[in-house]
Amino acid sequence: MPAARVPLSRHLLRVRDLIDRGYAEPLDTRVLARSAYVTEAHFIREFRKRFGETPHRYLVSRRMERAMQLLRDTEYPVTEVCLAVGFTSLGSFSTQFRRFVGESPTSYRDRPRGDDLATLPSCVVQMFSRPTP
């Protein structure tokens, strides 16, 4: 009796999960395509059709989201953030970050965060968030 065939969409979801977990590791489309059991060209085409962006763009997006979080919430130098999210070159990281966010990593970190209510005492938040009669 032949083994049940796993649909390609299931393999693509598994690869997307792999990217989400291993964004800081060196991943290339050849390795990802191999893990989906298809050719590289077919993998890129199907991934883009299903998720709206290429696997490489999806990987860069995950890395940039994590870099933004690290720059906001930690005091790590930009170089350490660059290496922590899987880039090997500070120049390419800064270029990609500027392309993705619209500003350099340093200026993103230095930007004031006025939308964070967690830094205000709860009594102040309640005072300004109560409905007025």
RARADA-V498831 format. One line per field, one symbol per residue. phi: phi as a letter, one per 20 degrees, with the letter a starting at -180 (. if undefined). psi: psi as a letter, one per 30 degrees, with the letter a starting at -180 (. if undefined). burial: 1 if it has 24 or more other C-alpha atoms within 12 Angstrom, else 0. A space follows every 10 residues. Layout:
BEGIN
phi: ???
psi: ???
burial: ???
END
This chain:
BEGIN
phi: .ffffefggf ffffffffff edgeefdcff fffffemcff fffffffffe dnbfgfffff ffffffffff ffdcdffgff fgffeoedcf ffffffffff eobfgfffff ffdeeeffee fffffffedf fef
psi: klkkkkleee eeeeeeeeee ehffljklfe eeeeffhlle eeeeeeeeee fglleeeeee eeeeeeeeee eeflgkleee eeefggkfke eeeeeeeeee eglleeeeef kkjfgjfffk keeeeeeffk kk.
burial: 0000000000 1100110111 0011001110 0110110100 0011011000 0001111111 1111111101 1100000110 1111111000 0011011000 0001110110 0000000000 0000000000 000
END
